[in-house]
Amino acid sequence: MSGLMIKTLAQYLTNDSKMLGGGNAMKHKGNTQVMIFMLALISIFIKGLIVYLGYNLLMPKLIFSVAGPNKSLAEIENNFRPLNYWESVILVILTNTLF
């Protein structure tokens, strides 16, 4: 099912149509740009979710491993401020812009 959807989307984006006079007929130019923009937004939101989950689950443990024996994991988790979803989306946009 997913492979069919990707193939259909690829055909839609590349305007898979018959050749007319040596060139492709550009039927859906405006819709293609909107579709690409929507796919870029969806990609940013999915990356933001990955950053949100990864940061909030892993950072307390990474801080604990760097902090040494003088702090407990419970103390680090109590002082840890988790990232909210919109902060992670902004972080994704920032890193995409910089790199």
N, CA, C and O atoms as CSV, one atom per row, in Angstrom:
chain,resi,resn,atom,element,x,y,z
A,1,MET,N,N,0.830,-1.189,0.000
A,1,MET,CA,C,0.000,0.000,0.000
A,1,MET,C,C,0.871,1.248,0.000
A,1,MET,O,O,0.647,2.167,-0.788
A,2,SER,N,N,1.866,1.284,0.883
A,2,SER,CA,C,2.738,2.438,1.001
A,2,SER,C,C,3.560,2.643,-0.262
A,2,SER,O,O,3.766,3.778,-0.693
A,3,GLY,N,N,4.040,1.531,-0.869
A,3,GLY,CA,C,4.814,1.625,-2.098
A,3,GLY,C,C,3.985,2.201,-3.229
A,3,GLY,O,O,4.492,2.978,-4.037
A,4,LEU,N,N,2.715,1.828,-3.295
A,4,LEU,CA,C,1.830,2.364,-4.318
A,4,LEU,C,C,1.618,3.853,-4.120
A,4,LEU,O,O,1.598,4.615,-5.086
A,5,MET,N,N,1.458,4.274,-2.862
A,5,MET,CA,C,1.249,5.680,-2.579
A,5,MET,C,C,2.486,6.502,-2.939
A,5,MET,O,O,2.358,7.603,-3.473
A,6,ILE,N,N,3.680,5.982,-2.656
A,6,ILE,CA,C,4.909,6.698,-2.993
A,6,ILE,C,C,5.073,6.774,-4.503
A,6,ILE,O,O,5.479,7.809,-5.031
A,7,LYS,N,N,4.758,5.676,-5.210
A,7,LYS,CA,C,4.860,5.679,-6.659
A,7,LYS,C,C,3.884,6.677,-7.262
A,7,LYS,O,O,4.247,7.407,-8.184
A,8,THR,N,N,2.663,6.723,-6.765
A,8,THR,CA,C,1.667,7.662,-7.261
A,8,THR,C,C,2.099,9.085,-6.983
A,8,THR,O,O,1.944,9.953,-7.842
A,9,LEU,N,N,2.639,9.344,-5.802
A,9,LEU,CA,C,3.109,10.683,-5.462
A,9,LEU,C,C,4.277,11.085,-6.358
A,9,LEU,O,O,4.352,12.229,-6.806
A,10,ALA,N,N,5.189,10.145,-6.618
A,10,ALA,CA,C,6.324,10.434,-7.489
A,10,ALA,C,C,5.854,10.735,-8.906
A,10,ALA,O,O,6.381,11.642,-9.550
A,11,GLN,N,N,4.879,9.996,-9.397
A,11,GLN,CA,C,4.342,10.260,-10.724
A,11,GLN,C,C,3.655,11.613,-10.769
A,11,GLN,O,O,3.760,12.330,-11.764
A,12,TYR,N,N,2.952,11.971,-9.699
A,12,TYR,CA,C,2.268,13.257,-9.644
A,12,TYR,C,C,3.276,14.405,-9.637
A,12,TYR,O,O,3.089,15.402,-10.335
A,13,LEU,N,N,4.348,14.266,-8.847
A,13,LEU,CA,C,5.323,15.339,-8.740
A,13,LEU,C,C,6.164,15.498,-9.998
A,13,LEU,O,O,6.590,16.608,-10.315
A,14,THR,N,N,6.409,14.423,-10.711
A,14,THR,CA,C,7.219,14.516,-11.925
A,14,THR,C,C,6.375,14.692,-13.170
A,14,THR,O,O,6.901,14.653,-14.283
A,15,ASN,N,N,5.081,14.882,-13.005
A,15,ASN,CA,C,4.162,15.079,-14.127
A,15,ASN,C,C,4.314,13.975,-15.158
A,15,ASN,O,O,4.580,14.241,-16.330
A,16,ASP,N,N,4.146,12.745,-14.721
A,16,ASP,CA,C,4.264,11.575,-15.588
A,16,ASP,C,C,3.126,11.611,-16.602
A,16,ASP,O,O,2.042,11.085,-16.351
A,17,SER,N,N,3.377,12.220,-17.722
A,17,SER,CA,C,2.356,12.346,-18.759
A,17,SER,C,C,2.963,12.001,-20.105
A,17,SER,O,O,4.168,11.777,-20.218
A,18,LYS,N,N,2.135,11.961,-21.103
A,18,LYS,CA,C,2.592,11.615,-22.447
A,18,LYS,C,C,3.338,12.793,-23.056
A,18,LYS,O,O,3.069,13.952,-22.739
A,19,MET,N,N,4.271,12.479,-23.929
A,19,MET,CA,C,5.051,13.503,-24.604
A,19,MET,C,C,4.201,14.173,-25.685
A,19,MET,O,O,3.553,13.503,-26.490
A,20,LEU,N,N,4.215,15.470,-25.686
A,20,LEU,CA,C,3.494,16.235,-26.690
A,20,LEU,C,C,4.472,17.189,-27.364
A,20,LEU,O,O,4.922,18.157,-26.753
A,21,GLY,N,N,4.795,16.918,-28.609
A,21,GLY,CA,C,5.664,17.830,-29.347
A,21,GLY,C,C,7.084,17.883,-28.819
A,21,GLY,O,O,7.747,18.909,-28.971
A,22,GLY,N,N,7.572,16.832,-28.212
A,22,GLY,CA,C,8.946,16.808,-27.729
A,22,GLY,C,C,9.122,17.277,-26.301
A,22,GLY,O,O,10.248,17.271,-25.804
A,23,GLY,N,N,8.072,17.682,-25.619
A,23,GLY,CA,C,8.215,18.146,-24.233
A,23,GLY,C,C,7.067,17.660,-23.376
A,23,GLY,O,O,6.038,17.216,-23.886
A,24,ASN,N,N,7.248,17.745,-22.086
A,24,ASN,CA,C,6.192,17.349,-21.154
A,24,ASN,C,C,5.151,18.445,-21.052
A,24,ASN,O,O,5.473,19.632,-21.083
A,25,ALA,N,N,3.925,18.042,-20.932
A,25,ALA,CA,C,2.851,18.995,-20.685
A,25,ALA,C,C,2.811,19.258,-19.182
A,25,ALA,O,O,2.618,18.322,-18.406
A,26,MET,N,N,2.987,20.497,-18.755
A,26,MET,CA,C,2.986,20.860,-17.338
A,26,MET,C,C,1.550,21.173,-16.917
A,26,MET,O,O,1.085,22.304,-17.058
A,27,LYS,N,N,0.860,20.165,-16.401
A,27,LYS,CA,C,-0.538,20.331,-16.028
A,27,LYS,C,C,-0.713,20.919,-14.633
A,27,LYS,O,O,-1.474,21.867,-14.446
A,28,HIS,N,N,-0.009,20.358,-13.657
A,28,HIS,CA,C,-0.278,20.657,-12.254
A,28,HIS,C,C,0.844,21.466,-11.628
A,28,HIS,O,O,1.306,21.123,-10.539
A,29,LYS,N,N,1.292,22.521,-12.277
A,29,LYS,CA,C,2.450,23.251,-11.764
A,29,LYS,C,C,2.166,23.892,-10.404
A,29,LYS,O,O,2.988,23.785,-9.494
A,30,GLY,N,N,1.037,24.545,-10.254
A,30,GLY,CA,C,0.703,25.181,-8.980
A,30,GLY,C,C,0.472,24.168,-7.878
A,30,GLY,O,O,0.908,24.373,-6.745
A,31,ASN,N,N,-0.203,23.083,-8.193
A,31,ASN,CA,C,-0.474,22.052,-7.197
A,31,ASN,C,C,0.803,21.347,-6.761
A,31,ASN,O,O,0.920,20.940,-5.606
A,32,THR,N,N,1.757,21.199,-7.669
A,32,THR,CA,C,3.012,20.542,-7.338
A,32,THR,C,C,3.786,21.361,-6.314
A,32,THR,O,O,4.352,20.800,-5.376
A,33,GLN,N,N,3.817,22.660,-6.481
A,33,GLN,CA,C,4.525,23.518,-5.533
A,33,GLN,C,C,3.884,23.469,-4.155
A,33,GLN,O,O,4.587,23.451,-3.144
A,34,VAL,N,N,2.573,23.449,-4.105
A,34,VAL,CA,C,1.864,23.346,-2.828
A,34,VAL,C,C,2.145,21.993,-2.182
A,34,VAL,O,O,2.344,21.908,-0.970
A,35,MET,N,N,2.159,20.942,-2.989
A,35,MET,CA,C,2.419,19.592,-2.473
A,35,MET,C,C,3.835,19.496,-1.901
A,35,MET,O,O,4.031,18.917,-0.832
A,36,ILE,N,N,4.814,20.052,-2.597
A,36,ILE,CA,C,6.194,20.036,-2.104
A,36,ILE,C,C,6.301,20.835,-0.805
A,36,ILE,O,O,6.988,20.409,0.123
A,37,PHE,N,N,5.635,21.979,-0.726
A,37,PHE,CA,C,5.639,22.780,0.502
A,37,PHE,C,C,5.016,22.015,1.665
A,37,PHE,O,O,5.537,22.050,2.780
A,38,MET,N,N,3.909,21.327,1.414
A,38,MET,CA,C,3.254,20.560,2.468
A,38,MET,C,C,4.139,19.394,2.925
A,38,MET,O,O,4.204,19.105,4.120
A,39,LEU,N,N,4.819,18.722,1.991
A,39,LEU,CA,C,5.721,17.630,2.362
A,39,LEU,C,C,6.893,18.152,3.191
A,39,LEU,O,O,7.347,17.478,4.115
A,40,ALA,N,N,7.387,19.353,2.865
A,40,ALA,CA,C,8.472,19.951,3.651
A,40,ALA,C,C,7.993,20.259,5.073
A,40,ALA,O,O,8.726,20.022,6.033
A,41,LEU,N,N,6.779,20.782,5.216
A,41,LEU,CA,C,6.232,21.063,6.551
A,41,LEU,C,C,6.042,19.784,7.357
A,41,LEU,O,O,6.384,19.733,8.539
A,42,ILE,N,N,5.502,18.762,6.724
A,42,ILE,CA,C,5.312,17.486,7.419
A,42,ILE,C,C,6.655,16.928,7.858
A,42,ILE,O,O,6.783,16.397,8.961
A,43,SER,N,N,7.654,17.049,6.994
A,43,SER,CA,C,9.000,16.576,7.332
A,43,SER,C,C,9.554,17.314,8.544
A,43,SER,O,O,10.149,16.690,9.423
A,44,ILE,N,N,9.371,18.624,8.606
A,44,ILE,CA,C,9.864,19.416,9.745
A,44,ILE,C,C,9.152,18.995,11.029
A,44,ILE,O,O,9.788,18.879,12.076
A,45,PHE,N,N,7.841,18.765,10.961
A,45,PHE,CA,C,7.099,18.374,12.162
A,45,PHE,C,C,7.489,16.976,12.645
A,45,PHE,O,O,7.532,16.733,13.851
A,46,ILE,N,N,7.770,16.063,11.730
A,46,ILE,CA,C,8.214,14.724,12.132
A,46,ILE,C,C,9.607,14.790,12.741
A,46,ILE,O,O,9.874,14.132,13.746
A,47,LYS,N,N,10.499,15.579,12.144
A,47,LYS,CA,C,11.836,15.750,12.712
A,47,LYS,C,C,11.749,16.404,14.094
A,47,LYS,O,O,12.503,16.046,14.999
A,48,GLY,N,N,10.834,17.358,14.257
A,48,GLY,CA,C,10.631,17.989,15.557
A,48,GLY,C,C,10.183,16.995,16.609
A,48,GLY,O,O,10.609,17.074,17.761
A,49,LEU,N,N,9.323,16.056,16.224
A,49,LEU,CA,C,8.879,15.019,17.156
A,49,LEU,C,C,10.040,14.112,17.557
A,49,LEU,O,O,10.150,13.721,18.719
A,50,ILE,N,N,10.902,13.779,16.600
A,50,ILE,CA,C,12.060,12.938,16.900
A,50,ILE,C,C,13.007,13.663,17.845
A,50,ILE,O,O,13.515,13.060,18.791
A,51,VAL,N,N,13.256,14.957,17.603
A,51,VAL,CA,C,14.135,15.728,18.491
A,51,VAL,C,C,13.516,15.837,19.884
A,51,VAL,O,O,14.211,15.685,20.888
A,52,TYR,N,N,12.215,16.098,19.942
A,52,TYR,CA,C,11.508,16.221,21.213
A,52,TYR,C,C,11.638,14.958,22.059
A,52,TYR,O,O,11.990,15.021,23.237
A,53,LEU,N,N,11.352,13.816,21.449
A,53,LEU,CA,C,11.424,12.559,22.190
A,53,LEU,C,C,12.860,12.189,22.540
A,53,LEU,O,O,13.145,11.769,23.661
A,54,GLY,N,N,13.752,12.343,21.585
A,54,GLY,CA,C,15.149,11.977,21.826
A,54,GLY,C,C,15.798,12.815,22.901
A,54,GLY,O,O,16.492,12.284,23.768
A,55,TYR,N,N,15.584,14.114,22.858
A,55,TYR,CA,C,16.189,15.003,23.848
A,55,TYR,C,C,15.640,14.723,25.244
A,55,TYR,O,O,16.399,14.571,26.202
A,56,ASN,N,N,14.320,14.656,25.347
A,56,ASN,CA,C,13.714,14.490,26.671
A,56,ASN,C,C,13.986,13.124,27.296
A,56,ASN,O,O,14.011,13.001,28.521
A,57,LEU,N,N,14.188,12.105,26.476
A,57,LEU,CA,C,14.466,10.779,27.031
A,57,LEU,C,C,15.954,10.550,27.301
A,57,LEU,O,O,16.306,9.861,28.258
A,58,LEU,N,N,16.825,11.116,26.476
A,58,LEU,CA,C,18.242,10.799,26.582
A,58,LEU,C,C,19.072,11.798,27.388
A,58,LEU,O,O,20.039,11.402,28.039
A,59,MET,N,N,18.722,13.059,27.360
A,59,MET,CA,C,19.592,14.064,27.985
A,59,MET,C,C,19.807,13.862,29.487
A,59,MET,O,O,20.940,14.024,29.940
A,60,PRO,N,N,18.793,13.520,30.288
A,60,PRO,CA,C,19.094,13.302,31.714
A,60,PRO,C,C,20.131,12.202,31.932
A,60,PRO,O,O,20.977,12.309,32.821
A,61,LYS,N,N,20.067,11.165,31.137
A,61,LYS,CA,C,21.028,10.062,31.280
A,61,LYS,C,C,22.422,10.473,30.798
A,61,LYS,O,O,23.425,10.078,31.391
A,62,LEU,N,N,22.485,11.259,29.732
A,62,LEU,CA,C,23.782,11.742,29.259
A,62,LEU,C,C,24.413,12.713,30.258
A,62,LEU,O,O,25.621,12.672,30.488
A,63,ILE,N,N,23.599,13.582,30.847
A,63,ILE,CA,C,24.107,14.512,31.866
A,63,ILE,C,C,24.612,13.738,33.071
A,63,ILE,O,O,25.641,14.081,33.653
A,64,PHE,N,N,23.885,12.692,33.444
A,64,PHE,CA,C,24.296,11.858,34.581
A,64,PHE,C,C,25.652,11.196,34.312
A,64,PHE,O,O,26.491,11.109,35.209
A,65,SER,N,N,25.860,10.738,33.091
A,65,SER,CA,C,27.126,10.068,32.787
A,65,SER,C,C,28.284,11.059,32.755
A,65,SER,O,O,29.424,10.669,33.009
A,66,VAL,N,N,28.027,12.314,32.453
A,66,VAL,CA,C,29.081,13.323,32.413
A,66,VAL,C,C,29.300,13.947,33.791
A,66,VAL,O,O,30.416,14.361,34.106
A,67,ALA,N,N,28.254,14.022,34.618
A,67,ALA,CA,C,28.321,14.720,35.907
A,67,ALA,C,C,29.246,14.038,36.904
A,67,ALA,O,O,29.804,14.700,37.779
A,68,GLY,N,N,29.414,12.755,36.787
A,68,GLY,CA,C,30.292,12.065,37.719
A,68,GLY,C,C,29.544,11.536,38.923
A,68,GLY,O,O,28.313,11.547,38.946
A,69,PRO,N,N,30.279,11.072,39.932
A,69,PRO,CA,C,29.650,10.394,41.069
A,69,PRO,C,C,29.014,11.337,42.091
A,69,PRO,O,O,28.337,10.861,43.003
A,70,ASN,N,N,29.204,12.656,41.978
A,70,ASN,CA,C,28.699,13.560,43.018
A,70,ASN,C,C,27.211,13.883,42.882
A,70,ASN,O,O,26.652,14.489,43.795
A,71,LYS,N,N,26.540,13.508,41.783
A,71,LYS,CA,C,25.103,13.771,41.620
A,71,LYS,C,C,24.390,12.475,41.273
A,71,LYS,O,O,24.915,11.629,40.550
A,72,SER,N,N,23.172,12.337,41.810
A,72,SER,CA,C,22.382,11.139,41.507
A,72,SER,C,C,21.496,11.401,40.295
A,72,SER,O,O,21.238,12.552,39.940
A,73,LEU,N,N,21.039,10.341,39.673
A,73,LEU,CA,C,20.164,10.464,38.500
A,73,LEU,C,C,18.846,11.134,38.881
A,73,LEU,O,O,18.306,11.915,38.097
A,74,ALA,N,N,18.319,10.843,40.069
A,74,ALA,CA,C,17.070,11.466,40.520
A,74,ALA,C,C,17.237,12.970,40.682
A,74,ALA,O,O,16.336,13.735,40.337
A,75,GLU,N,N,18.388,13.401,41.206
A,75,GLU,CA,C,18.651,14.837,41.380
A,75,GLU,C,C,18.766,15.535,40.024
A,75,GLU,O,O,18.261,16.644,39.849
A,76,ILE,N,N,19.415,14.899,39.090
A,76,ILE,CA,C,19.544,15.477,37.749
A,76,ILE,C,C,18.187,15.543,37.062
A,76,ILE,O,O,17.874,16.547,36.422
A,77,GLU,N,N,17.374,14.495,37.181
A,77,GLU,CA,C,16.049,14.500,36.564
A,77,GLU,C,C,15.138,15.535,37.194
A,77,GLU,O,O,14.275,16.084,36.509
A,78,ASN,N,N,15.305,15.820,38.490
A,78,ASN,CA,C,14.493,16.850,39.147
A,78,ASN,C,C,14.858,18.244,38.657
A,78,ASN,O,O,13.986,19.108,38.561
A,79,ASN,N,N,16.130,18.482,38.344
A,79,ASN,CA,C,16.572,19.792,37.879
A,79,ASN,C,C,16.509,19.945,36.360
A,79,ASN,O,O,16.762,21.032,35.842
A,80,PHE,N,N,16.180,18.890,35.652
A,80,PHE,CA,C,16.148,18.906,34.195
A,80,PHE,C,C,14.859,19.542,33.700
A,80,PHE,O,O,13.766,19.161,34.120
A,81,ARG,N,N,14.996,20.528,32.791
A,81,ARG,CA,C,13.815,21.130,32.164
A,81,ARG,C,C,13.675,20.549,30.752
A,81,ARG,O,O,14.520,20.799,29.893
A,82,PRO,N,N,12.614,19.778,30.512
A,82,PRO,CA,C,12.457,19.167,29.195
A,82,PRO,C,C,12.081,20.201,28.131
A,82,PRO,O,O,11.492,21.240,28.429
A,83,LEU,N,N,12.429,19.893,26.913
A,83,LEU,CA,C,12.079,20.713,25.756
A,83,LEU,C,C,10.615,20.490,25.438
A,83,LEU,O,O,10.137,19.357,25.494
A,84,ASN,N,N,9.886,21.561,25.102
A,84,ASN,CA,C,8.528,21.321,24.621
A,84,ASN,C,C,8.567,21.130,23.105
A,84,ASN,O,O,9.604,21.348,22.477
A,85,TYR,N,N,7.447,20.725,22.520
A,85,TYR,CA,C,7.426,20.346,21.110
A,85,TYR,C,C,7.798,21.515,20.209
A,85,TYR,O,O,8.563,21.341,19.260
A,86,TRP,N,N,7.274,22.692,20.486
A,86,TRP,CA,C,7.528,23.838,19.592
A,86,TRP,C,C,8.981,24.293,19.671
A,86,TRP,O,O,9.526,24.775,18.678
A,87,GLU,N,N,9.614,24.149,20.823
A,87,GLU,CA,C,11.045,24.444,20.914
A,87,GLU,C,C,11.857,23.471,20.064
A,87,GLU,O,O,12.850,23.855,19.446
A,88,SER,N,N,11.436,22.230,20.039
A,88,SER,CA,C,12.157,21.252,19.217
A,88,SER,C,C,11.950,21.531,17.725
A,88,SER,O,O,12.870,21.324,16.934
A,89,VAL,N,N,10.767,21.995,17.328
A,89,VAL,CA,C,10.538,22.366,15.926
A,89,VAL,C,C,11.411,23.554,15.548
A,89,VAL,O,O,11.982,23.577,14.458
A,90,ILE,N,N,11.523,24.538,16.431
A,90,ILE,CA,C,12.389,25.693,16.174
A,90,ILE,C,C,13.844,25.245,16.061
A,90,ILE,O,O,14.581,25.756,15.218
A,91,LEU,N,N,14.259,24.312,16.888
A,91,LEU,CA,C,15.620,23.772,16.815
A,91,LEU,C,C,15.866,23.066,15.483
A,91,LEU,O,O,16.945,23.196,14.904
A,92,VAL,N,N,14.881,22.325,14.994
A,92,VAL,CA,C,15.011,21.661,13.701
A,92,VAL,C,C,15.124,22.692,12.578
A,92,VAL,O,O,15.955,22.539,11.682
A,93,ILE,N,N,14.305,23.731,12.618
A,93,ILE,CA,C,14.368,24.776,11.598
A,93,ILE,C,C,15.721,25.472,11.647
A,93,ILE,O,O,16.311,25.756,10.604
A,94,LEU,N,N,16.211,25.747,12.838
A,94,LEU,CA,C,17.521,26.385,12.997
A,94,LEU,C,C,18.626,25.529,12.402
A,94,LEU,O,O,19.461,26.031,11.650
A,95,THR,N,N,18.642,24.244,12.729
A,95,THR,CA,C,19.724,23.387,12.223
A,95,THR,C,C,19.590,23.166,10.713
A,95,THR,O,O,20.603,23.057,10.021
A,96,ASN,N,N,18.367,23.099,10.193
A,96,ASN,CA,C,18.203,22.985,8.743
A,96,ASN,C,C,18.677,24.237,8.021
A,96,ASN,O,O,19.211,24.157,6.915
A,97,THR,N,N,18.482,25.387,8.642
A,97,THR,CA,C,18.913,26.639,8.036
A,97,THR,C,C,20.434,26.778,8.088
A,97,THR,O,O,21.049,27.240,7.127
A,98,LEU,N,N,21.037,26.382,9.198
A,98,LEU,CA,C,22.485,26.541,9.348
A,98,LEU,C,C,23.277,25.541,8.531
A,98,LEU,O,O,24.343,25.866,8.009
A,99,PHE,N,N,22.767,24.336,8.417
A,99,PHE,CA,C,23.515,23.294,7.720
A,99,PHE,C,C,22.821,22.968,6.458
A,99,PHE,O,O,23.279,22.109,5.705
